[in-house]
Amino acid sequence: MGARHYDESDVRIRPGRGTRPRTKTRPDHADAQSAMVVTVDRGRWGCALDRDPHHRVVAMRARELGRTPIVVGDDVDIVGDLSGRPDTLARIVRRGERRTVLRRTADDTDPTERVVVANADQLLIVVALADPPPRTGFVERALIAAYAGGLKPILCLTKSDLAAPDAFAAQFADLDLTIVTAGRDDPLDAVAPLLTDQVTVFLGHSGVGKSTLVNRLVPEADRATGEVSGVGKGKHTSTQSVALPLDGQGWVIDTPGVRSFGLAHIEPNDVLLAFSDLADTIADCPRGCGHMGPPADPECALDTLSGPAADRVAAARRLLAILKES
């Protein structure tokens, strides 16, 4: 039979097969409810519905989100079973725009950035004054990440029973940085008020007392603590980031102890824009200025500043030098 002799009676329809055409139109999920991601574990996200720590659900990522990264602190919209009963599973259908991000790379040569926490207000940099000894380089790197990500940094010094804090704290005096002491025997009167109504990320090397501090602030957290090994490096005691409610008046996000904090994703302007008194000045810098001053940047506008502002420039350039070495 030639092709010209075919008609509609020759068309065969396979039984049981639908004829409705496929569509890429997705539901708008107008009934979705807002939540904050508080835990992440192997493709499942724990979410506090309407940021209520007592109403938590477990959710998976909806297919339409593809591989959209979702981290602790993200604001999401979820649908499905929102009862929170055991063995129930909801779906995350939207991730909100991130207000702030704490990012890092594996090392300074790795161009791939990783968002550690989203939408935090503050970064509490936890450093032990001894055992292990404090490292200014880690603090400076954490400050750079905080400034670039839009978080307010706070330096928290622990183990004050082993060493005095003054000498180490003095190294950051020109940065206008809030510095608090929270040793094991110190009252938390200086720390707790800073966390009220804020989302605060705790960051520090293993063994500096970070989880111990979290347990004092949030007794029901039951985060593991460990002893520092004999070589001065701490054992990892927290393996996943988790958001913990602070008496209904804020959140503490405990992160795993870090061994490295890469800054390959950060540019000089990302840092200086966080210095409100310097941000306007760098607008007068020539294109491509690294803001380091002569001889590398002889026309840097920051060199026109004097007095206390010049001290701030020196402090900012110290951070830029760390970034440049990265």
C-alpha positions, 0 to 999 in steps of 0.5 A: 500500500502506497503512502498516498492510500493511508487515511485515519482508519489506518491509525492504531491507538495503543490501548491503555495509553493516555492521549493528553499532551504533556505540559510544562505548566507547574502549579503555583502552590498558593496554599504553601506555608512558610518555614525556616530550614533548621536541619539538613540530612541526606536529602531531607530537610527539617523545617520549623513552620512559621519559625515555630520551633515546636512545629517541625516537619520533615520535607523533601525537595520538589522535583521542579526545584531540580538541584537548587541548593537549600541550607540551614537558615533558608526561608522556604515554602512547603506543601503536603503533610504539615502535621509533623507526625512521624513518618510523614513527608512534606515538599519544599516547593520554593526557596526564598531570596537570601538576605545574607550568606556565609560562604566558603571554599574548600581552600584558596585555590578552589573556585567553587563556593559553598553556602554554609548558612543563609539568612543569618544576622550575625557571625559569632567567631569562637576562639580559645585563648589557649589549648588550642592557641588562638590564631589571628589568621582564622579570625581575619578570614572569618571577618572577611567572610562575614563582611562579604556575606552581610553578617555582623561579626562578633568575636567570642573568646573562650577558655579565659581561665587559661590565658588573659584576653587583652593581648589577643583582643587588642589586635582587632581594636581598629575594626570596631569589632564587638568582643566578648569573653565566655570562658567556662566559669564566666557568666554569659551576661555579655553574650546572651543579650547580643543573641536576642531576636537574632539569627547567629551562626557559631563558627570556630575550630574544633576544640575551642569550646563552641559546642560547650557554649551552645549547650550553656545557651541552649541546655536542651541542645545536647550537642556533643562535646569532646576533649582536645587531643594532645597535639593541640587539634580538637576532635570534630564533635559536631558534624552537621549545621543545626539551628537551635531556638533560643527561648523563642527569642532568636536562633543559634546555628551551630556549625561543624568545627572547621579546619580551613576557610577558603576565600577564593570567591571574595573580591576586595570591594565585597569587604570594603563595602561593609565598612560604611565609613569607607564605602563612599570613598572607594567610589572615587578609586580608579577601575581595578583598584585593589585598595592596597595603596602605593605602590600597588595602587598609587591612586587609591582614594582611601589614601586621602583619608586622615585621622581615625578614618586612616586607622580604619583604612589600615585595619581594612587593608590588613584584611585585604592583604589576607585576601590577596594572599589567598 
